[in-house]
């Protein structure tokens, strides 16, 4: 009984301190859904993000901690309990899927509810006279995911592998004084299409600009992609490729030598993006013969000069 009380109290705290993505899904979709969903619902020894008893459906929103080894193990145990012991179905979405693919996420949830709810209370019976299913309840914009994309535990719910696009990205950062005025530049290429991005800050460091360039370029992609990422920053490439940044996050942004890891705000964003996309890393020599790297450097330097 004491454990149940503590879980209920903790669930109330979680509702009051919901993440931005949880609030978006709740207030813009699930709160007004025709069949009742509850948020931060205690089920056995777990608290699930969202729960629909009629559809026997659990919806979980996963932040970066779920991609650590301990988080993955915990999620597997949690899902096994909910599905095998309690007979529920579990849908999992990342924060970035909620943020950038909101309509698709809502559509997947809606389709799953329609599959699970008995025909006597089927959502299809609430369709408009024109025959529209409850999909009209979704926010405008976006596209419906391919049929069957929400099937299969542990799979990406929104995209099949053969739909994933491959994008090439070059980035660079610059800083005068370090710290001082800085800028970043990025080039995104997909097929015949090319887009340049750039920005800067009045007081920053070279490493922060390198990170910001990569983050902004990846955030510009509105669906999961395979990314060929080129950078002349050993700081960025090595920390990702050698697993240092994941280790910093797992230790609460503390390095192996017990010193604090720098730029944790940017690394947290970048790691989450790398878990959303498939990112292949390539180091290139700076200020050499690569025209795309040189162009990114020009963009970064031009941005930094705006603050002098």
Secondary structure, DSSP 8 states (H G I E B T S, - for coil): -HHHHHHHHHHHHHHHT--HHHHHHHHHTGGG-SS--EEEEEETTEEEEEEETTTTEEEEEE-GGGGSHHHHHHHHHHHHIIIIIS--EEEEEEHHHHHH-HHHHHHHHHHHHHHHS-GGG-GGGG--TT---GGGGS-SSS----TTTT-STTS-SS--GGG-EEEEEEEEEEEETTTEEEEEEEEEEETTEEEEEEEEEEEE-HHHHHHHHHHHHHHT--S-EEEEEEES-HHHHHHHHTSHHHHHHHTTSB-TTSSB-TTHHHHHHHHHHHHHSEEEEEE--TTSS-HHHHHHHHHHHHHHHTT-
